Amino acid sequence: MTPWKSLAVAAAGLTAGAVVVMRRSEARPDDPAAADRWLTVTINRAPGDIQPDKLPSPLGEYGDRIETRITPAPGDRGTGLAVRLKEARDVAGSLPARLAGQDERQELRRALREAKALLETGEIMRPDIPPTTHETPGGKLVGLLSRRAGGEGVL
């Protein structure tokens, strides 16, 4: 791919990303109750295998600052692990806090995903560093989006 095509693809991706962010901010205005929402993952383990007082280190480090709920997953397909912060700061849930990486729920989401990985496989998979032999505009865009998804869990 020529450098101009790569640049055009990167520009199109950035434009699409900006449109998505704008639509999401319009569709979901800052909700004061957002900090009270449960963050949930389905783990491929039996409900009896997961104990709230013996959670893997990413979640275990939160201690008494989080509430934990463990339930059988729908369709008998593992276990639902839900967590939420007991006391959230005032900035939690605001769009500027999320964009600046200051929403404490981002760290809780990351800890929940890492706990899921540890409970299912015993390790946390990380992408290869460096992912390619040379930086390209498209690779830089993917790297940017991957870093952003790390805190939110979604692009």
matplotlib code that plots the C-alpha trace (Angstrom):
import matplotlib.pyplot as plt

x = [0.0, 1.4, 2.0, -0.9, -3.3, -2.2, -2.7, -6.1, -7.1, -5.8, -7.7, -10.9, -10.5, -10.0, -13.0, -15.1, -13.8, -14.7, -18.2, -18.7, -17.5, -19.9, -22.9, -22.2, -21.9, -25.2, -27.0, -25.7, -25.4, -23.5, -25.6, -25.2, -26.2, -23.5, -21.1, -23.6, -23.8, -22.5, -19.7, -20.2, -18.3, -19.2, -16.5, -16.2, -16.0, -18.6, -20.2, -18.7, -15.2, -15.2, -15.2, -15.8, -13.1, -10.5, -10.6, -7.5, -5.1, -6.5, -9.8, -8.5, -6.5, -9.8, -10.7, -13.7, -13.9, -16.0, -19.2, -19.1, -22.0, -21.4, -24.3, -24.8, -24.6, -27.7, -28.1, -25.8, -22.8, -20.4, -20.6, -21.5, -19.1, -20.3, -18.5, -19.1, -17.5, -19.1, -18.1, -17.3, -15.7, -17.8, -15.9, -16.8, -19.0, -18.3, -17.2, -14.2, -13.0, -13.3, -11.4, -8.7, -8.4, -9.5, -12.7, -12.0, -14.4, -11.9, -9.4, -12.1, -13.1, -9.5, -9.2, -12.4, -11.1, -7.8, -9.5, -11.6, -8.5, -6.7, -9.7, -10.2, -6.6, -4.3, -2.6, -3.2, -2.5, -0.7, -0.1, 3.3, 5.6, 6.4, 3.4, 5.1, 8.6, 8.0, 5.4, 2.8, -0.1, -2.6, -0.5, -0.4, -4.2, -4.7, -2.3, -4.2, -7.5, -6.1, -4.8, -8.2, -10.1, -7.9, -9.6, -13.2, -13.3, -14.8, -13.7]
y = [0.0, 3.4, 6.0, 8.2, 5.3, 4.5, 8.1, 8.2, 5.0, 6.4, 9.7, 7.8, 5.7, 8.8, 10.5, 7.4, 7.2, 10.9, 10.3, 7.3, 9.3, 12.2, 9.9, 8.0, 11.3, 12.4, 9.1, 8.6, 11.9, 11.8, 9.8, 10.4, 6.8, 5.5, 4.9, 2.5, 0.2, -3.3, -4.4, -8.0, -10.8, -14.4, -16.8, -20.3, -21.9, -23.5, -21.0, -23.0, -22.5, -18.8, -17.4, -13.7, -13.6, -15.4, -13.4, -13.1, -10.2, -7.6, -7.7, -8.8, -5.6, -3.6, -5.4, -3.8, -1.0, -3.2, -5.2, -8.6, -10.7, -14.3, -16.0, -18.9, -17.6, -17.9, -21.2, -23.0, -21.6, -20.7, -18.1, -14.4, -12.3, -8.7, -6.0, -2.3, 0.3, 1.0, 4.6, 6.4, 9.8, 12.6, 12.5, 8.9, 8.5, 11.9, 12.0, 14.2, 11.9, 8.9, 10.5, 11.7, 8.2, 9.4, 7.4, 4.8, 2.4, 2.0, 0.5, -1.7, -2.9, -3.7, -5.6, -7.5, -8.6, -9.6, -11.6, -13.4, -14.3, -15.6, -17.6, -19.2, -19.7, -18.9, -16.0, -12.6, -12.5, -9.4, -8.4, -8.8, -5.8, -4.5, -5.7, -5.0, -4.5, -0.9, 1.7, 2.6, 5.1, 2.2, 0.5, 3.8, 4.1, 0.5, 1.2, 4.3, 2.5, -0.5, 1.7, 3.5, 0.2, -1.0, 1.3, 1.1, -2.4, -1.1, 1.0]
z = [0.0, -0.9, 1.8, 0.4, 0.6, 4.1, 5.1, 3.6, 5.4, 8.7, 8.1, 7.3, 10.5, 12.7, 11.1, 11.8, 15.3, 15.9, 14.6, 16.9, 19.9, 19.1, 18.6, 21.8, 23.8, 22.4, 22.9, 26.4, 28.3, 31.6, 34.0, 37.7, 38.4, 36.0, 38.9, 40.5, 37.4, 37.8, 35.5, 34.5, 32.7, 32.0, 33.1, 31.7, 35.2, 37.5, 40.1, 42.9, 41.6, 42.2, 45.7, 46.4, 49.1, 46.8, 43.6, 41.5, 42.3, 39.9, 41.7, 45.1, 45.4, 45.6, 48.8, 50.5, 48.0, 45.6, 45.9, 44.2, 42.8, 41.6, 39.8, 37.4, 33.8, 31.6, 29.8, 32.2, 30.4, 33.3, 35.9, 35.9, 37.9, 38.6, 40.4, 41.2, 43.3, 46.7, 46.7, 43.4, 43.1, 41.6, 38.3, 37.7, 34.6, 33.1, 29.5, 30.2, 33.0, 30.7, 27.9, 30.3, 31.8, 35.2, 35.5, 38.2, 36.5, 33.7, 36.1, 37.5, 34.0, 33.3, 36.6, 35.8, 32.4, 33.8, 36.6, 33.9, 32.0, 35.1, 36.2, 32.8, 31.6, 34.5, 32.6, 31.0, 27.3, 26.1, 22.5, 21.0, 21.4, 18.8, 16.8, 13.4, 12.2, 11.2, 12.1, 9.6, 9.8, 10.0, 12.7, 14.7, 14.4, 15.6, 18.5, 19.5, 19.4, 21.3, 24.1, 24.3, 24.4, 27.3, 29.7, 28.4, 27.1, 23.8, 20.9]

ax = plt.figure().add_subplot(projection="3d")
ax.plot(x, y, z, "-o")
ax.set_aspect("equal")
plt.show()
